[in-house]
Amino acid sequence: MNTVFTIGIFLCFFLQFLLLSKKQASISDRILGVWMFFIGLHLFSYYLYYLGYWDRYPHLSGIHHPFPLLHGPFLYLYVLFSLKSDQRLRWRDYLHFSPALLFYVYMIPFLFFYSAEEKLMVNHGEVDDYAGFIVFSLFAFFASGLGYAIASYRMLSRHEHLTSQNFAYSESIDMGWLKYFIWGIGMIFLVTAVVILFEWSMGVNFGFNTDLVLYVPLVGFILFLGYSGIRQKNIFADGTSQIPQIVEPKLPGEYVRSGLKTELAQQYHQKLLDYMSANKPYLEPKLSLGHLARELDISANHLSQIINQYEEKNFFDFVNTYRVNEFKQRVADPANSSYSILAIALDSGFNSKSSFNQVFKKVSGKTPSQHISGA
């Protein structure tokens, strides 16, 4: 068990260093780096408790008690600034950490004015000075973690919907990995809550330190989160100073009030189809709705409406259908027989092998190999 904690603590501080020293680190990178630092402190302080140092040095006890209230806000802010074009922290963003600060304020008498003997008595449950506070803290920890996890998950779901309406690629802007992280952490908190409920309310003795149900799996998730966070880029970090226009998709009934007349919409639709056939903009791997709208001299909102109404697809599926058809034409040409499937896919506008395979199967119902073999 000592090895698990040592690895976890080392990973936290090492990943923090990598994130904060990352070239052109974004606000989300810095948030994740600071979060890693606090997770490291949390693990280290609990490890001291696990080793029995609180009994030897009672003044160490309670220092990390409010730390669980930090993790939800860090998760939420990391997701928020991974998806925002405005990369500035404002004062209201810091308010998410006020509950943890209030906990420390409430604990001032214990932290600074209790003697070592009094702290030991509180830790061993021999006095009830903070018994109610401990119970309230547990509810607050789980409420904070669950609430921020739900808010972050909803934000990610909205992000997925927005990107499918505005971008024809998913590489570097896909945050699906973070959904898996949230689900994993949620399961850990749920299991921990059930264990504590049985232990405290029903007096069940599990025969092991139940705190480890939370802390041991956390080490694995630290590695997953840190590694993925280092690779992740802000969706607006495209190497240019220009921020792409993001269009909020509307429900079908809302287009009635858009102001775009049917006759003009049909003209725009035909203009779009003619441009896609003649100029093949889909060969640009990082094509966006805003970029295509500028080329067509149509507003991005109107272009989004046309694709959704007349093609009955989102922008991602609309463009990638053209890429799949381009691949089919190229792979059938004997002149391309010496090229690999991946090379032809990249020439057809796809960004990677994984996205190509996924999109091709979605559009055609077959894998690329099955299509080529005629299966």
TAFEN-V369764 format. One record per backbone hydrogen bond with DSSP energy under -0.5 kcal/mol. CO is the residue of the C=O (numbers start at 1). NH is the residue of the N-H. If there is no record, write none. Layout:
co;nh
CO;NH
CO;NH
This chain:
co;nh
1;5
2;6
3;7
4;8
5;9
6;10
7;11
8;12
9;13
10;14
11;15
12;16
13;17
14;18
15;19
16;20
17;21
19;22
22;25
26;30
27;31
28;32
29;33
30;34
31;35
32;36
33;37
34;38
35;39
36;40
37;41
38;42
39;43
40;44
41;45
42;46
43;47
44;48
45;49
46;50
47;51
48;53
49;52
52;55
52;56
53;57
57;60
58;61
60;63
62;65
64;67
65;68
66;69
67;70
67;71
68;72
69;73
70;74
71;75
72;76
73;77
74;78
75;79
76;80
77;81
78;82
79;83
80;83
80;84
82;235
85;87
86;88
90;93
90;94
91;94
91;95
93;96
94;97
95;98
97;101
98;102
99;103
100;104
101;105
102;106
103;107
105;108
107;111
108;112
108;113
109;113
109;114
110;114
115;119
116;120
117;121
118;122
119;123
120;124
121;126
121;127
122;125
128;131
128;132
130;134
131;135
132;136
133;137
134;138
135;139
136;140
137;141
138;142
139;143
140;144
141;145
142;146
143;147
144;148
145;149
146;150
147;151
148;152
149;153
150;154
151;155
152;156
153;157
154;158
155;159
156;160
157;161
158;162
159;163
160;164
161;165
162;165
162;166
163;166
163;167
164;316
166;289
170;173
170;174
172;233
173;175
175;178
175;179
176;179
176;180
177;181
178;182
179;183
180;184
181;185
182;186
183;187
184;188
185;189
186;190
187;191
188;192
189;193
190;194
191;195
192;196
193;197
194;198
195;199
196;200
197;201
197;202
198;202
198;204
204;206
208;210
209;212
210;213
211;214
211;215
212;216
212;217
214;218
215;219
216;219
216;220
217;221
218;222
219;223
220;224
221;225
222;226
223;227
224;228
225;229
226;230
227;231
228;232
234;237
236;238
242;244
245;247
247;249
251;254
251;255
252;255
253;256
254;257
255;258
259;261
261;265
262;266
263;267
264;268
265;269
266;270
267;271
268;272
269;273
270;274
271;275
272;276
273;277
274;278
275;279
275;280
276;280
280;283
281;284
283;285
284;287
287;168
288;292
289;293
290;294
291;295
292;296
293;297
293;298
299;303
300;304
301;305
302;306
303;307
304;308
305;309
306;310
306;311
307;311
307;312
307;313
314;318
315;319
316;320
317;321
318;322
319;323
320;324
321;325
322;326
323;327
324;328
325;329
326;330
327;331
328;332
329;333
330;333
332;334
333;336
334;337
336;339
340;344
341;345
342;346
343;347
344;348
345;350
346;349
352;356
353;357
354;358
355;359
356;360
357;361
358;362
359;363
360;364
360;365
360;366
361;365
367;371
368;372
369;373
370;374
370;375
